[in-house]
């Protein structure tokens, strides 16, 4: 019985380690994608605002911008919830 419990404990430990490793890798990928998206979108804006692009290049930039935005949308932006408005109770006049 102890041997079975040890094997189960070892398997649980292995699963937890695998989940933790996957979480770390996913976090690194998320950071890399966010950085790449920011850099790509900034470069697109820089090129668009230069006014020196032929129509084909401008269309290509729009397609790339769409792809960058789709990458950005994979991980939802963190939204800070707004605090509820305070409830003000009027003081009755005497």
VEXDREN-172732 format. One record per residue: x, y, z of N, C-alpha, C in turn. Coordinates in steps of 0.2 Angstrom, whole numbers, m for minus. Atoms other than C-alpha are relative to their C-alpha. Layout:
BEGIN
+-------+-------+-------+-------+-------+-------+-------+-------+-------+
|   n_u |   n_v |   n_w |  ca_u |  ca_v |  ca_w |   c_u |   c_v |   c_w |
+-------+-------+-------+-------+-------+-------+-------+-------+-------+
|     X |     Y |     Z |     X |     Y |     Z |     X |     Y |     Z |
...
+-------+-------+-------+-------+-------+-------+-------+-------+-------+
This chain:
BEGIN
+-------+-------+-------+-------+-------+-------+-------+-------+-------+
|   n_u |   n_v |   n_w |  ca_u |  ca_v |  ca_w |   c_u |   c_v |   c_w |
+-------+-------+-------+-------+-------+-------+-------+-------+-------+
|     4 |    m6 |     0 |     0 |     0 |     0 |     4 |     6 |     0 |
|    m4 |    m6 |     0 |    14 |    12 |     4 |     3 |     1 |    m6 |
|    m3 |     0 |     6 |    22 |     8 |   m12 |    m4 |     4 |    m5 |
|     5 |    m3 |     5 |     6 |    13 |   m22 |    m1 |     7 |     2 |
|     1 |    m7 |    m2 |     4 |    29 |   m12 |     7 |     4 |    m2 |
|    m7 |    m4 |     3 |    23 |    34 |   m16 |    m1 |     1 |    m7 |
|     0 |     0 |     7 |    20 |    30 |   m34 |    m5 |     6 |    m2 |
|     5 |    m5 |     1 |     4 |    41 |   m34 |     3 |     7 |     2 |
|    m3 |    m6 |    m2 |    13 |    55 |   m25 |     6 |     2 |    m5 |
|    m5 |    m1 |     5 |    28 |    54 |   m37 |    m4 |     3 |    m7 |
|     4 |    m2 |     6 |    15 |    55 |   m52 |    m3 |     7 |     1 |
|     3 |    m6 |    m1 |     6 |    70 |   m44 |     6 |     5 |     0 |
|    m6 |    m5 |     0 |    23 |    79 |   m41 |     2 |     1 |    m8 |
|    m2 |    m1 |     7 |    28 |    76 |   m60 |    m6 |     4 |    m3 |
|     5 |    m4 |     4 |    11 |    83 |   m66 |     0 |     7 |     2 |
|    m1 |    m7 |    m2 |    13 |    98 |   m55 |     6 |     3 |    m3 |
|    m6 |    m3 |     3 |    30 |   101 |   m61 |    m1 |     2 |    m7 |
|     2 |    m1 |     7 |    24 |    99 |   m79 |    m4 |     6 |    m1 |
|     5 |    m6 |     0 |    10 |   112 |   m76 |     4 |     6 |     1 |
|    m4 |    m6 |    m2 |    22 |   124 |   m68 |     5 |     2 |    m6 |
|    m5 |    m1 |     5 |    35 |   122 |   m82 |    m4 |     3 |    m6 |
|     4 |    m3 |     5 |    21 |   125 |   m95 |    m2 |     7 |     1 |
|     2 |    m7 |    m1 |    15 |   140 |   m86 |     6 |     5 |    m1 |
|    m6 |    m4 |     1 |    33 |   147 |   m86 |     1 |     2 |    m7 |
|    m1 |     0 |     8 |    34 |   144 |  m105 |    m5 |     5 |    m3 |
|     6 |    m4 |     2 |    17 |   152 |  m108 |     1 |     7 |     2 |
|    m1 |    m7 |    m2 |    22 |   167 |   m98 |     5 |     3 |    m4 |
|    m5 |    m3 |     4 |    38 |   170 |  m108 |    m3 |     1 |    m7 |
|     2 |    m1 |     6 |    29 |   168 |  m124 |    m5 |     6 |     0 |
|     5 |    m6 |     0 |    15 |   180 |  m119 |     4 |     7 |     0 |
|    m4 |    m6 |    m1 |    29 |   193 |  m114 |     3 |     1 |    m7 |
|    m3 |    m1 |     6 |    38 |   190 |  m131 |    m5 |     3 |    m5 |
|     6 |    m2 |     5 |    21 |   192 |  m141 |    m2 |     7 |     1 |
|     2 |    m7 |    m1 |    17 |   208 |  m132 |     5 |     5 |    m2 |
|    m6 |    m4 |     2 |    34 |   215 |  m135 |     0 |     1 |    m7 |
|     0 |     0 |     7 |    33 |   210 |  m153 |    m5 |     5 |    m3 |
|     6 |    m3 |     3 |    16 |   217 |  m156 |     1 |     8 |     1 |
|    m2 |    m7 |    m1 |    21 |   234 |  m148 |     4 |     3 |    m5 |
|    m5 |    m2 |     5 |    36 |   235 |  m159 |    m2 |     1 |    m7 |
|     3 |     1 |     7 |    27 |   230 |  m175 |    m5 |     6 |    m1 |
|     5 |    m5 |     1 |    13 |   242 |  m172 |     3 |     7 |     0 |
|    m4 |    m7 |     0 |    25 |   257 |  m168 |     3 |     1 |    m7 |
|    m4 |     0 |     7 |    35 |   253 |  m184 |    m5 |     2 |    m5 |
|     5 |    m1 |     5 |    19 |   252 |  m194 |    m3 |     8 |     0 |
|     2 |    m7 |    m1 |    13 |   269 |  m187 |     5 |     5 |    m3 |
|    m5 |    m5 |     2 |    30 |   277 |  m191 |     0 |     0 |    m8 |
|     0 |     1 |     7 |    30 |   270 |  m209 |    m6 |     4 |    m3 |
|     6 |    m3 |     3 |    12 |   276 |  m212 |     0 |     8 |     1 |
|     0 |    m7 |    m1 |    15 |   293 |  m205 |     5 |     4 |    m4 |
|    m5 |    m3 |     4 |    30 |   296 |  m216 |    m3 |     2 |    m7 |
|     3 |    m2 |     6 |    19 |   298 |  m231 |     3 |    m2 |    m6 |
|    m5 |     2 |     6 |    32 |   290 |  m243 |    m2 |    m7 |    m2 |
|     2 |     7 |     2 |    23 |   274 |  m246 |    m4 |    m1 |    m6 |
|     5 |     1 |     6 |    16 |   268 |  m262 |    m6 |    m4 |     3 |
|     6 |     3 |    m2 |    m2 |   261 |  m261 |     1 |    m7 |     2 |
|    m1 |     7 |    m2 |     4 |   243 |  m261 |     3 |    m1 |     6 |
|    m3 |     1 |    m6 |    15 |   245 |  m247 |    m4 |     2 |     6 |
|     5 |    m2 |    m5 |     2 |   254 |  m237 |    m5 |    m5 |     1 |
|     5 |     5 |    m1 |   m10 |   240 |  m240 |     3 |    m6 |     4 |
|    m3 |     6 |    m3 |     3 |   227 |  m235 |     1 |     2 |     8 |
|    m1 |    m2 |    m8 |     6 |   237 |  m218 |    m7 |     0 |     3 |
|     7 |     1 |    m3 |   m13 |   237 |  m215 |    m1 |    m7 |     1 |
|     1 |     7 |    m1 |   m13 |   218 |  m217 |     5 |    m2 |     6 |
|    m4 |     1 |    m6 |     2 |   217 |  m205 |    m3 |     2 |     6 |
|     3 |    m3 |    m6 |    m6 |   228 |  m193 |    m6 |    m4 |     3 |
|     6 |     4 |    m2 |   m22 |   217 |  m193 |     3 |    m7 |     3 |
|    m3 |     6 |    m3 |   m11 |   202 |  m189 |     3 |     1 |     7 |
|    m2 |    m2 |    m7 |    m2 |   211 |  m175 |    m5 |     1 |     5 |
|     5 |    m1 |    m4 |   m18 |   216 |  m168 |    m3 |    m7 |     2 |
|     2 |     7 |    m2 |   m24 |   198 |  m169 |     4 |    m3 |     5 |
|    m4 |     2 |    m5 |    m9 |   193 |  m159 |    m1 |     3 |     6 |
|     1 |    m4 |    m7 |   m12 |   206 |  m146 |    m6 |    m2 |     3 |
|     7 |     2 |    m3 |   m30 |   200 |  m144 |     0 |    m7 |     3 |
|    m1 |     7 |    m3 |   m24 |   182 |  m140 |    m1 |     0 |     8 |
|     0 |    m1 |    m8 |   m21 |   188 |  m122 |    m4 |     6 |     1 |
|     4 |    m6 |    m1 |   m34 |   200 |  m116 |     4 |     5 |     4 |
|    m3 |    m5 |    m4 |   m29 |   216 |  m109 |    m2 |     0 |     7 |
|     2 |     0 |    m7 |   m29 |   218 |   m90 |    m4 |     6 |     1 |
|     5 |    m6 |    m1 |   m44 |   229 |   m86 |    m1 |     1 |     8 |
|     1 |    m1 |    m7 |   m44 |   237 |   m69 |    m7 |     2 |     1 |
|     7 |    m2 |    m1 |   m62 |   237 |   m62 |     0 |     6 |     3 |
|     1 |    m7 |    m3 |   m69 |   254 |   m58 |    m3 |    m1 |     7 |
|     3 |     0 |    m6 |   m73 |   257 |   m40 |    m7 |     2 |     0 |
|     7 |    m2 |     1 |   m92 |   258 |   m37 |     0 |     7 |     3 |
|     1 |    m7 |    m3 |   m98 |   276 |   m34 |    m2 |     0 |     7 |
|     2 |     0 |    m7 |   m99 |   281 |   m16 |    m8 |     1 |     1 |
|     7 |    m2 |    m1 |  m117 |   281 |    m9 |     0 |     5 |     5 |
|     0 |    m6 |    m5 |  m120 |   298 |    m1 |    m7 |     0 |     2 |
|     6 |     0 |    m3 |  m134 |   298 |    11 |    m1 |     7 |     3 |
|     1 |    m7 |    m3 |  m141 |   316 |    14 |    m2 |     0 |     7 |
|     1 |    m1 |    m8 |  m142 |   322 |    32 |    m7 |     4 |     0 |
|     6 |    m4 |     0 |  m160 |   327 |    36 |     1 |     7 |     3 |
|     0 |    m6 |    m3 |  m162 |   345 |    40 |    m4 |     0 |     6 |
|     3 |     0 |    m6 |  m167 |   349 |    57 |    m5 |     6 |     1 |
+-------+-------+-------+-------+-------+-------+-------+-------+-------+
